[in-house]
Amino acid sequence: MRVAVVGATGMVGEVMLKVLAERNFPVTELIPVASEKSVGKEIVFAGKSYKVVGLADAVSMAPDIALFSAGGETSLEWAPKFAEAGTTVIDNSSAWRMDASKKLVVPEINAGSLTASDKIIANPNCSTIQMVLTLAPLHKKYGIKRVIVSTYQSITGTGVKAVKQLENEYAGIQGDMAYKYPIHRNAIPQCDSFEDNGYTKEEMKLVRETQKILDDRNIAVTATAIRVPVVGGHSEAVNVEFRSDFDVNEVRRILHETPGIKVQDNIDTFTYPMPLYAEGKDEVFVGRIRRDESQPNTLNMWIVADNLRKGAATNAVQIAEYLVQNKLV
């Protein structure tokens, strides 16, 4: 299995390489791909050294699978070229997510829809993945009417520049700013740029991608996305109104039995998810599960996951694993 990682020197690309190695993905040849300024650099993977190549060279090498994490513009231009060469592309950008001809996949939910003819597969947004993994089994059981979500998102979702900004601010150093404002000791109510409706792109991803993945355009979703000075992962306060009533203990049981989810929900022992402890892990952690007492059929939850792993790299590698296991590549 010849695997290209496009954006191999970036924050998510590096985690993709780590996850491929950890999960013993059957890589017979790695093709690390990056921008021209990184071409020729060496990357060590599974004890072997590989030289970074450019996009055109990578296409000519016709890998079986290409994991993309190099931004939307790169994906729009180059994913079709890889696909034409016979490569199956799993793209981590927003470029293809809402394309009606492309599958938007969280493996535990909808990998079964994939076929060998799906040559460009979209990886959902990080904040969407952790939420829908939790919502999917509950939607199946009770039917979701409306979701209100507030996210508290790690600076790693912005990238290396944001991490450096926080480190500089900790140290009292003036440096490049990833954000318009200081992030240390602050919360910025803006993730990504604003759309015409006053919501940010990040907030609208939660709306549109949730409806697409759960295959139900009737689910009403509204979101507020906030950037916080946290490194370990994204946190979400999620309020879900169902079409039918539920038992809270049954909700816990359903989530406990859902692959990829770990329930941490015991207020007697102060057990609940936190990004500090989610960092480096692949599970989605759910806690503070309780009934919303202000209206019927409504549940509150707190959902946390490492946005670089399950929110990006791990989900992409899990898609690749499904393709290999089902002989779709």
Contacts in CASP RR format, 6 or more apart in sequence:
PFRMAT RR
TARGET T0000
AUTHOR 0000-0000-0000
METHOD contacts of the structure
MODEL  1
MRVAVVGATGMVGEVMLKVLAERNFPVTELIPVASEKSVGKEIVFAGKSY
KVVGLADAVSMAPDIALFSAGGETSLEWAPKFAEAGTTVIDNSSAWRMDA
SKKLVVPEINAGSLTASDKIIANPNCSTIQMVLTLAPLHKKYGIKRVIVS
TYQSITGTGVKAVKQLENEYAGIQGDMAYKYPIHRNAIPQCDSFEDNGYT
KEEMKLVRETQKILDDRNIAVTATAIRVPVVGGHSEAVNVEFRSDFDVNE
VRRILHETPGIKVQDNIDTFTYPMPLYAEGKDEVFVGRIRRDESQPNTLN
MWIVADNLRKGAATNAVQIAEYLVQNKLV
1 25 0 8 1.000
1 26 0 8 1.000
1 27 0 8 1.000
1 28 0 8 1.000
1 64 0 8 1.000
1 65 0 8 1.000
1 324 0 8 1.000
1 329 0 8 1.000
2 27 0 8 1.000
2 28 0 8 1.000
2 29 0 8 1.000
2 31 0 8 1.000
2 61 0 8 1.000
2 62 0 8 1.000
2 63 0 8 1.000
2 64 0 8 1.000
2 65 0 8 1.000
3 20 0 8 1.000
3 25 0 8 1.000
3 27 0 8 1.000
3 29 0 8 1.000
3 30 0 8 1.000
3 31 0 8 1.000
3 63 0 8 1.000
3 64 0 8 1.000
3 65 0 8 1.000
3 66 0 8 1.000
3 67 0 8 1.000
3 320 0 8 1.000
4 30 0 8 1.000
4 31 0 8 1.000
4 32 0 8 1.000
4 33 0 8 1.000
4 58 0 8 1.000
4 61 0 8 1.000
4 63 0 8 1.000
4 65 0 8 1.000
4 66 0 8 1.000
4 67 0 8 1.000
4 82 0 8 1.000
4 87 0 8 1.000
5 13 0 8 1.000
5 16 0 8 1.000
5 17 0 8 1.000
5 20 0 8 1.000
5 30 0 8 1.000
5 31 0 8 1.000
5 32 0 8 1.000
5 33 0 8 1.000
5 66 0 8 1.000
5 67 0 8 1.000
5 69 0 8 1.000
6 33 0 8 1.000
6 34 0 8 1.000
6 55 0 8 1.000
6 58 0 8 1.000
6 66 0 8 1.000
6 67 0 8 1.000
6 68 0 8 1.000
6 69 0 8 1.000
6 70 0 8 1.000
6 74 0 8 1.000
6 78 0 8 1.000
7 13 0 8 1.000
7 32 0 8 1.000
7 33 0 8 1.000
7 34 0 8 1.000
7 35 0 8 1.000
7 68 0 8 1.000
7 69 0 8 1.000
7 70 0 8 1.000
8 14 0 8 1.000
8 16 0 8 1.000
8 17 0 8 1.000
8 32 0 8 1.000
8 33 0 8 1.000
8 34 0 8 1.000
8 38 0 8 1.000
8 43 0 8 1.000
8 52 0 8 1.000
9 32 0 8 1.000
9 34 0 8 1.000
9 38 0 8 1.000
9 41 0 8 1.000
9 43 0 8 1.000
9 52 0 8 1.000
10 34 0 8 1.000
10 69 0 8 1.000
10 160 0 8 1.000
11 156 0 8 1.000
11 157 0 8 1.000
11 159 0 8 1.000
11 160 0 8 1.000
11 163 0 8 1.000
11 308 0 8 1.000
12 69 0 8 1.000
12 92 0 8 1.000
12 308 0 8 1.000
12 312 0 8 1.000
12 313 0 8 1.000
13 67 0 8 1.000
13 69 0 8 1.000
13 313 0 8 1.000
15 308 0 8 1.000
15 309 0 8 1.000
15 312 0 8 1.000
15 313 0 8 1.000
16 67 0 8 1.000
16 69 0 8 1.000
16 312 0 8 1.000
16 313 0 8 1.000
16 316 0 8 1.000
16 317 0 8 1.000
17 30 0 8 1.000
17 32 0 8 1.000
17 43 0 8 1.000
17 45 0 8 1.000
18 313 0 8 1.000
19 282 0 8 1.000
19 309 0 8 1.000
19 313 0 8 1.000
19 314 0 8 1.000
19 317 0 8 1.000
20 27 0 8 1.000
20 45 0 8 1.000
20 317 0 8 1.000
21 45 0 8 1.000
21 46 0 8 1.000
23 317 0 8 1.000
23 321 0 8 1.000
25 317 0 8 1.000
25 320 0 8 1.000
25 321 0 8 1.000
25 324 0 8 1.000
26 324 0 8 1.000
27 45 0 8 1.000
27 46 0 8 1.000
29 63 0 8 1.000
30 43 0 8 1.000
30 45 0 8 1.000
30 46 0 8 1.000
30 48 0 8 1.000
30 50 0 8 1.000
31 50 0 8 1.000
31 53 0 8 1.000
31 58 0 8 1.000
31 61 0 8 1.000
31 63 0 8 1.000
32 43 0 8 1.000
32 45 0 8 1.000
32 50 0 8 1.000
32 51 0 8 1.000
32 52 0 8 1.000
32 53 0 8 1.000
33 52 0 8 1.000
33 53 0 8 1.000
33 54 0 8 1.000
33 55 0 8 1.000
33 58 0 8 1.000
33 66 0 8 1.000
33 70 0 8 1.000
34 41 0 8 1.000
34 52 0 8 1.000
34 54 0 8 1.000
34 70 0 8 1.000
35 54 0 8 1.000
35 70 0 8 1.000
36 54 0 8 1.000
38 52 0 8 1.000
39 52 0 8 1.000
39 53 0 8 1.000
39 54 0 8 1.000
40 51 0 8 1.000
40 52 0 8 1.000
40 53 0 8 1.000
41 51 0 8 1.000
41 52 0 8 1.000
42 49 0 8 1.000
42 50 0 8 1.000
42 51 0 8 1.000
42 52 0 8 1.000
43 49 0 8 1.000
43 50 0 8 1.000
43 51 0 8 1.000
43 52 0 8 1.000
44 50 0 8 1.000
53 61 0 8 1.000
55 74 0 8 1.000
55 78 0 8 1.000
55 81 0 8 1.000
58 66 0 8 1.000
58 82 0 8 1.000
59 78 0 8 1.000
59 81 0 8 1.000
59 82 0 8 1.000
59 85 0 8 1.000
59 87 0 8 1.000
60 85 0 8 1.000
62 85 0 8 1.000
62 86 0 8 1.000
62 87 0 8 1.000
63 82 0 8 1.000
63 87 0 8 1.000
64 87 0 8 1.000
64 88 0 8 1.000
64 329 0 8 1.000
65 87 0 8 1.000
65 88 0 8 1.000
65 89 0 8 1.000
65 90 0 8 1.000
65 320 0 8 1.000
65 323 0 8 1.000
65 329 0 8 1.000
66 79 0 8 1.000
66 82 0 8 1.000
66 87 0 8 1.000
66 88 0 8 1.000
66 89 0 8 1.000
66 90 0 8 1.000
67 90 0 8 1.000
67 92 0 8 1.000
67 316 0 8 1.000
67 317 0 8 1.000
67 320 0 8 1.000
68 74 0 8 1.000
68 75 0 8 1.000
68 78 0 8 1.000
68 79 0 8 1.000
68 89 0 8 1.000
68 90 0 8 1.000
68 91 0 8 1.000
68 92 0 8 1.000
68 93 0 8 1.000
69 92 0 8 1.000
69 93 0 8 1.000
69 312 0 8 1.000
69 313 0 8 1.000
69 316 0 8 1.000
70 93 0 8 1.000
71 92 0 8 1.000
71 93 0 8 1.000
71 95 0 8 1.000
72 93 0 8 1.000
72 94 0 8 1.000
72 95 0 8 1.000
73 95 0 8 1.000
74 93 0 8 1.000
75 89 0 8 1.000
75 91 0 8 1.000
75 93 0 8 1.000
75 95 0 8 1.000
75 96 0 8 1.000
76 95 0 8 1.000
79 89 0 8 1.000
79 91 0 8 1.000
79 95 0 8 1.000
79 96 0 8 1.000
79 120 0 8 1.000
80 120 0 8 1.000
82 89 0 8 1.000
83 89 0 8 1.000
83 119 0 8 1.000
83 120 0 8 1.000
86 119 0 8 1.000
87 119 0 8 1.000
88 118 0 8 1.000
88 119 0 8 1.000
88 120 0 8 1.000
88 121 0 8 1.000
88 323 0 8 1.000
88 328 0 8 1.000
88 329 0 8 1.000
89 119 0 8 1.000
89 120 0 8 1.000
89 121 0 8 1.000
90 121 0 8 1.000
90 123 0 8 1.000
90 316 0 8 1.000
90 319 0 8 1.000
90 320 0 8 1.000
91 120 0 8 1.000
91 121 0 8 1.000
91 122 0 8 1.000
91 123 0 8 1.000
92 123 0 8 1.000
92 312 0 8 1.000
92 313 0 8 1.000
92 316 0 8 1.000
94 125 0 8 1.000
94 201 0 8 1.000
94 205 0 8 1.000
95 122 0 8 1.000
96 102 0 8 1.000
96 120 0 8 1.000
96 122 0 8 1.000
97 104 0 8 1.000
97 122 0 8 1.000
97 124 0 8 1.000
97 125 0 8 1.000
97 205 0 8 1.000
97 208 0 8 1.000
97 209 0 8 1.000
97 212 0 8 1.000
98 104 0 8 1.000
98 208 0 8 1.000
98 209 0 8 1.000
98 212 0 8 1.000
99 122 0 8 1.000
102 118 0 8 1.000
102 120 0 8 1.000
102 121 0 8 1.000
102 122 0 8 1.000
103 110 0 8 1.000
103 113 0 8 1.000
103 114 0 8 1.000
103 118 0 8 1.000
103 121 0 8 1.000
103 122 0 8 1.000
104 110 0 8 1.000
104 122 0 8 1.000
104 124 0 8 1.000
104 209 0 8 1.000
104 212 0 8 1.000
104 213 0 8 1.000
105 111 0 8 1.000
105 113 0 8 1.000
105 114 0 8 1.000
105 121 0 8 1.000
105 122 0 8 1.000
105 123 0 8 1.000
105 124 0 8 1.000
105 213 0 8 1.000
105 315 0 8 1.000
105 319 0 8 1.000
106 124 0 8 1.000
106 129 0 8 1.000
106 132 0 8 1.000
106 133 0 8 1.000
106 136 0 8 1.000
106 213 0 8 1.000
106 315 0 8 1.000
107 315 0 8 1.000
107 318 0 8 1.000
107 319 0 8 1.000
107 321 0 8 1.000
107 322 0 8 1.000
108 133 0 8 1.000
108 136 0 8 1.000
108 258 0 8 1.000
108 259 0 8 1.000
108 260 0 8 1.000
109 132 0 8 1.000
109 133 0 8 1.000
109 136 0 8 1.000
109 213 0 8 1.000
109 214 0 8 1.000
110 213 0 8 1.000
110 215 0 8 1.000
111 318 0 8 1.000
111 319 0 8 1.000
111 322 0 8 1.000
112 322 0 8 1.000
114 121 0 8 1.000
114 319 0 8 1.000
114 322 0 8 1.000
114 323 0 8 1.000
114 326 0 8 1.000
114 328 0 8 1.000
115 328 0 8 1.000
116 328 0 8 1.000
116 329 0 8 1.000
118 328 0 8 1.000
121 319 0 8 1.000
123 312 0 8 1.000
123 315 0 8 1.000
123 316 0 8 1.000
123 319 0 8 1.000
124 132 0 8 1.000
124 205 0 8 1.000
124 209 0 8 1.000
124 213 0 8 1.000
124 315 0 8 1.000
125 202 0 8 1.000
125 205 0 8 1.000
125 206 0 8 1.000
125 209 0 8 1.000
126 157 0 8 1.000
126 234 0 8 1.000
126 305 0 8 1.000
126 307 0 8 1.000
126 308 0 8 1.000
126 311 0 8 1.000
126 312 0 8 1.000
127 151 0 8 1.000
127 153 0 8 1.000
127 202 0 8 1.000
127 205 0 8 1.000
127 206 0 8 1.000
127 225 0 8 1.000
127 234 0 8 1.000
127 236 0 8 1.000
127 307 0 8 1.000
128 205 0 8 1.000
128 206 0 8 1.000
128 209 0 8 1.000
128 210 0 8 1.000
128 213 0 8 1.000
129 284 0 8 1.000
129 305 0 8 1.000
129 310 0 8 1.000
129 311 0 8 1.000
129 315 0 8 1.000
130 234 0 8 1.000
130 236 0 8 1.000
130 284 0 8 1.000
130 303 0 8 1.000
130 304 0 8 1.000
130 305 0 8 1.000
130 307 0 8 1.000
130 310 0 8 1.000
130 311 0 8 1.000
131 147 0 8 1.000
131 149 0 8 1.000
131 206 0 8 1.000
131 210 0 8 1.000
131 236 0 8 1.000
131 238 0 8 1.000
131 303 0 8 1.000
132 209 0 8 1.000
132 210 0 8 1.000
132 213 0 8 1.000
132 214 0 8 1.000
133 258 0 8 1.000
133 260 0 8 1.000
133 261 0 8 1.000
133 284 0 8 1.000
133 310 0 8 1.000
134 238 0 8 1.000
134 255 0 8 1.000
134 258 0 8 1.000
134 261 0 8 1.000
134 284 0 8 1.000
134 286 0 8 1.000
134 301 0 8 1.000
134 303 0 8 1.000
135 144 0 8 1.000
135 147 0 8 1.000
135 210 0 8 1.000
135 214 0 8 1.000
135 238 0 8 1.000
135 240 0 8 1.000
136 213 0 8 1.000
136 214 0 8 1.000
136 258 0 8 1.000
137 254 0 8 1.000
137 255 0 8 1.000
137 257 0 8 1.000
137 258 0 8 1.000
138 144 0 8 1.000
138 240 0 8 1.000
138 242 0 8 1.000
138 246 0 8 1.000
138 251 0 8 1.000
138 254 0 8 1.000
138 255 0 8 1.000
138 299 0 8 1.000
139 214 0 8 1.000
139 216 0 8 1.000
139 219 0 8 1.000
141 246 0 8 1.000
141 254 0 8 1.000
142 242 0 8 1.000
142 243 0 8 1.000
142 244 0 8 1.000
142 245 0 8 1.000
142 246 0 8 1.000
142 297 0 8 1.000
143 242 0 8 1.000
143 243 0 8 1.000
143 244 0 8 1.000
144 214 0 8 1.000
144 216 0 8 1.000
144 219 0 8 1.000
144 240 0 8 1.000
144 241 0 8 1.000
144 242 0 8 1.000
144 243 0 8 1.000
145 219 0 8 1.000
145 220 0 8 1.000
145 241 0 8 1.000
145 242 0 8 1.000
145 243 0 8 1.000
145 297 0 8 1.000
146 219 0 8 1.000
146 220 0 8 1.000
146 221 0 8 1.000
146 222 0 8 1.000
146 240 0 8 1.000
146 241 0 8 1.000
147 210 0 8 1.000
147 219 0 8 1.000
147 220 0 8 1.000
147 221 0 8 1.000
147 222 0 8 1.000
147 238 0 8 1.000
147 239 0 8 1.000
147 240 0 8 1.000
147 241 0 8 1.000
148 222 0 8 1.000
148 223 0 8 1.000
148 238 0 8 1.000
148 239 0 8 1.000
149 206 0 8 1.000
149 221 0 8 1.000
149 222 0 8 1.000
149 223 0 8 1.000
149 224 0 8 1.000
149 236 0 8 1.000
149 237 0 8 1.000
149 238 0 8 1.000
149 239 0 8 1.000
150 223 0 8 1.000
150 224 0 8 1.000
150 225 0 8 1.000
150 226 0 8 1.000
150 236 0 8 1.000
150 237 0 8 1.000
151 191 0 8 1.000
151 202 0 8 1.000
151 206 0 8 1.000
151 223 0 8 1.000
151 224 0 8 1.000
151 225 0 8 1.000
151 226 0 8 1.000
151 234 0 8 1.000
151 235 0 8 1.000
151 236 0 8 1.000
152 187 0 8 1.000
152 226 0 8 1.000
152 228 0 8 1.000
152 230 0 8 1.000
152 234 0 8 1.000
152 235 0 8 1.000
152 236 0 8 1.000
152 237 0 8 1.000
153 191 0 8 1.000
153 202 0 8 1.000
153 225 0 8 1.000
153 226 0 8 1.000
153 227 0 8 1.000
153 228 0 8 1.000
153 230 0 8 1.000
153 233 0 8 1.000
153 234 0 8 1.000
153 235 0 8 1.000
153 307 0 8 1.000
154 228 0 8 1.000
154 230 0 8 1.000
154 231 0 8 1.000
154 232 0 8 1.000
154 233 0 8 1.000
154 234 0 8 1.000
154 275 0 8 1.000
154 307 0 8 1.000
155 162 0 8 1.000
155 163 0 8 1.000
155 165 0 8 1.000
155 166 0 8 1.000
155 178 0 8 1.000
155 183 0 8 1.000
155 227 0 8 1.000
155 228 0 8 1.000
155 229 0 8 1.000
155 230 0 8 1.000
155 231 0 8 1.000
156 162 0 8 1.000
156 163 0 8 1.000
156 231 0 8 1.000
156 232 0 8 1.000
156 233 0 8 1.000
156 307 0 8 1.000
156 308 0 8 1.000
157 234 0 8 1.000
157 307 0 8 1.000
157 308 0 8 1.000
158 178 0 8 1.000
158 179 0 8 1.000
158 227 0 8 1.000
159 178 0 8 1.000
161 176 0 8 1.000
161 178 0 8 1.000
162 178 0 8 1.000
162 179 0 8 1.000
162 183 0 8 1.000
163 231 0 8 1.000
164 175 0 8 1.000
164 176 0 8 1.000
164 178 0 8 1.000
165 175 0 8 1.000
165 176 0 8 1.000
165 177 0 8 1.000
165 178 0 8 1.000
165 179 0 8 1.000
165 183 0 8 1.000
166 183 0 8 1.000
166 184 0 8 1.000
166 229 0 8 1.000
166 231 0 8 1.000
168 174 0 8 1.000
168 175 0 8 1.000
169 182 0 8 1.000
169 183 0 8 1.000
169 184 0 8 1.000
170 184 0 8 1.000
179 188 0 8 1.000
179 227 0 8 1.000
180 188 0 8 1.000
181 188 0 8 1.000
183 227 0 8 1.000
183 228 0 8 1.000
183 229 0 8 1.000
184 229 0 8 1.000
185 229 0 8 1.000
186 229 0 8 1.000
187 226 0 8 1.000
187 227 0 8 1.000
187 228 0 8 1.000
187 229 0 8 1.000
188 226 0 8 1.000
188 227 0 8 1.000
188 228 0 8 1.000
189 224 0 8 1.000
189 225 0 8 1.000
189 226 0 8 1.000
190 200 0 8 1.000
190 225 0 8 1.000
190 227 0 8 1.000
191 200 0 8 1.000
191 202 0 8 1.000
191 203 0 8 1.000
191 225 0 8 1.000
191 226 0 8 1.000
191 227 0 8 1.000
192 200 0 8 1.000
192 201 0 8 1.000
192 202 0 8 1.000
192 225 0 8 1.000
193 200 0 8 1.000
193 201 0 8 1.000
194 200 0 8 1.000
194 201 0 8 1.000
195 201 0 8 1.000
195 204 0 8 1.000
197 204 0 8 1.000
199 207 0 8 1.000
199 223 0 8 1.000
200 225 0 8 1.000
202 223 0 8 1.000
202 225 0 8 1.000
203 223 0 8 1.000
203 224 0 8 1.000
203 225 0 8 1.000
204 223 0 8 1.000
206 221 0 8 1.000
206 223 0 8 1.000
206 225 0 8 1.000
207 221 0 8 1.000
207 222 0 8 1.000
207 223 0 8 1.000
210 219 0 8 1.000
210 221 0 8 1.000
211 217 0 8 1.000
211 219 0 8 1.000
211 221 0 8 1.000
228 235 0 8 1.000
230 275 0 8 1.000
230 276 0 8 1.000
231 275 0 8 1.000
231 279 0 8 1.000
232 275 0 8 1.000
232 276 0 8 1.000
232 278 0 8 1.000
232 279 0 8 1.000
232 280 0 8 1.000
232 306 0 8 1.000
232 307 0 8 1.000
233 275 0 8 1.000
233 278 0 8 1.000
233 279 0 8 1.000
233 304 0 8 1.000
233 305 0 8 1.000
233 306 0 8 1.000
233 307 0 8 1.000
233 308 0 8 1.000
234 275 0 8 1.000
234 304 0 8 1.000
234 305 0 8 1.000
234 307 0 8 1.000
234 311 0 8 1.000
235 273 0 8 1.000
235 274 0 8 1.000
235 275 0 8 1.000
235 302 0 8 1.000
235 303 0 8 1.000
235 304 0 8 1.000
236 302 0 8 1.000
236 303 0 8 1.000
236 304 0 8 1.000
237 300 0 8 1.000
237 301 0 8 1.000
237 302 0 8 1.000
238 300 0 8 1.000
238 301 0 8 1.000
238 302 0 8 1.000
238 303 0 8 1.000
239 292 0 8 1.000
239 298 0 8 1.000
239 299 0 8 1.000
239 300 0 8 1.000
240 298 0 8 1.000
240 299 0 8 1.000
240 300 0 8 1.000
240 301 0 8 1.000
241 292 0 8 1.000
241 295 0 8 1.000
241 297 0 8 1.000
241 298 0 8 1.000
242 297 0 8 1.000
242 298 0 8 1.000
242 299 0 8 1.000
243 297 0 8 1.000
244 297 0 8 1.000
245 296 0 8 1.000
245 297 0 8 1.000
246 297 0 8 1.000
246 299 0 8 1.000
248 289 0 8 1.000
248 290 0 8 1.000
248 291 0 8 1.000
248 299 0 8 1.000
251 289 0 8 1.000
251 299 0 8 1.000
252 263 0 8 1.000
252 265 0 8 1.000
252 289 0 8 1.000
255 261 0 8 1.000
255 263 0 8 1.000
255 286 0 8 1.000
255 289 0 8 1.000
256 263 0 8 1.000
260 282 0 8 1.000
260 283 0 8 1.000
260 284 0 8 1.000
260 310 0 8 1.000
261 283 0 8 1.000
261 284 0 8 1.000
261 285 0 8 1.000
261 286 0 8 1.000
262 283 0 8 1.000
262 284 0 8 1.000
262 285 0 8 1.000
262 286 0 8 1.000
263 285 0 8 1.000
263 286 0 8 1.000
263 287 0 8 1.000
263 289 0 8 1.000
264 271 0 8 1.000
264 272 0 8 1.000
264 273 0 8 1.000
264 285 0 8 1.000
264 286 0 8 1.000
264 287 0 8 1.000
265 271 0 8 1.000
265 272 0 8 1.000
265 286 0 8 1.000
265 287 0 8 1.000
265 288 0 8 1.000
265 289 0 8 1.000
267 288 0 8 1.000
272 287 0 8 1.000
272 288 0 8 1.000
272 302 0 8 1.000
273 285 0 8 1.000
273 286 0 8 1.000
273 287 0 8 1.000
273 302 0 8 1.000
273 303 0 8 1.000
273 304 0 8 1.000
274 304 0 8 1.000
275 304 0 8 1.000
275 306 0 8 1.000
277 285 0 8 1.000
278 285 0 8 1.000
278 304 0 8 1.000
278 305 0 8 1.000
278 306 0 8 1.000
279 306 0 8 1.000
280 306 0 8 1.000
280 308 0 8 1.000
280 309 0 8 1.000
281 306 0 8 1.000
281 309 0 8 1.000
282 306 0 8 1.000
282 309 0 8 1.000
282 310 0 8 1.000
282 314 0 8 1.000
283 305 0 8 1.000
283 310 0 8 1.000
284 303 0 8 1.000
284 304 0 8 1.000
284 305 0 8 1.000
284 310 0 8 1.000
285 303 0 8 1.000
285 304 0 8 1.000
285 305 0 8 1.000
286 301 0 8 1.000
286 302 0 8 1.000
286 303 0 8 1.000
286 304 0 8 1.000
287 301 0 8 1.000
287 302 0 8 1.000
287 303 0 8 1.000
288 300 0 8 1.000
288 301 0 8 1.000
288 302 0 8 1.000
289 299 0 8 1.000
289 300 0 8 1.000
289 301 0 8 1.000
290 299 0 8 1.000
290 300 0 8 1.000
291 298 0 8 1.000
291 299 0 8 1.000
291 300 0 8 1.000
292 298 0 8 1.000
292 299 0 8 1.000
292 300 0 8 1.000
305 311 0 8 1.000
320 329 0 8 1.000
322 328 0 8 1.000
323 329 0 8 1.000
END
